[in-house]
Amino acid sequence: MTSWGGCSRVSVLESDLLAPAATLPQSSLPRVQGSIDIRVRYCECDPMGVVHHTVYPVWFEMGRTELLRSTGRTYRDMEAQNMLLAVVKLEVVYKQPARYDEVVQLRTTLARVGAVKVEHTYEIWRDDVLLVAGATTLACIDRNGRAQAIPDGVLTTPADQVMKANAPSGS
């Protein structure tokens, strides 16, 4: 596994490749998952050594960024194409605390891509204990803050591109 700076794994779940297209918008997008290891820093904790609740959304951003990077794309490239993703919904469920100097694993999943929105889910684990679960919805906007459609193919994965290339004509 790698440190928080890199995404150590990305996988396409076989069950998602077989799912009906109606449940997987935009080119039958397969579910993409990644994980990064994060060592809890002192500055992320309260005086009791517990990770402050405001840190988890920052870690979610790290997970999304590294997940996108693992597909060969970056937010910087998307922004250069006038495609911005703004968080419009954030959910965090705190189950158990993470503490100073622990190594936790953040698992990020690209759950759904719609015409304008992107949904991710997150799990933070310490060994086999689920500490935090979360979800975000991002909206694709332009530089004026107006919603815009996500261009076709922007958030597809290499596996998705192979599926499209091998699909029988007419599908």
C-alpha positions, 0 to 999 in steps of 0.5 A: 500500500502507498501513503496518502499521496497515492492511490494504491488500488483501482478496480472494476467490479465484475458485478457492475460490468454485468449490471443493466445499463439502466442502473449505470448511467453514461455508457454503462459506467463500471464501478471504480474503486480506489484506496489510499492509506493515511497516517493521522497527523497531529494537526488533524486531531483535537486535544484528546488525540481524536481526528476532528470531524472537519478532517474527513471531508478533506480526506474524501477530497484526497480520495476523489483526486487520487481515484481520478488520477488513477484513471489517467485524468486530473482535476487540473485537466478538467478545469482547463476544459472549463469543467468544474466539480462542486460539492453539492451534498456531503454525508458523513457517518461517524462510527468510531474515532480515528486517532493520532498516528494511526494508519487508516485506509480510505476506500473511495468508490465512484458510485454513479455518474449522471448527466450533471452529477457525480456521486462517490461513496467513502469508507475509512477503515482501521484494520477490519474496523469501519470508522467512518462512512460517507458520500458526496454528490458533485455537480458539474458547473462552468466558471460562472457557477451554472450547471453544465452536462458532463461531456461524454467520455470524460469520466469513463474508465479504461475498462469502460472504453474497452467494453464500448469498443467490444460491444456489438454494434447497435448497443 
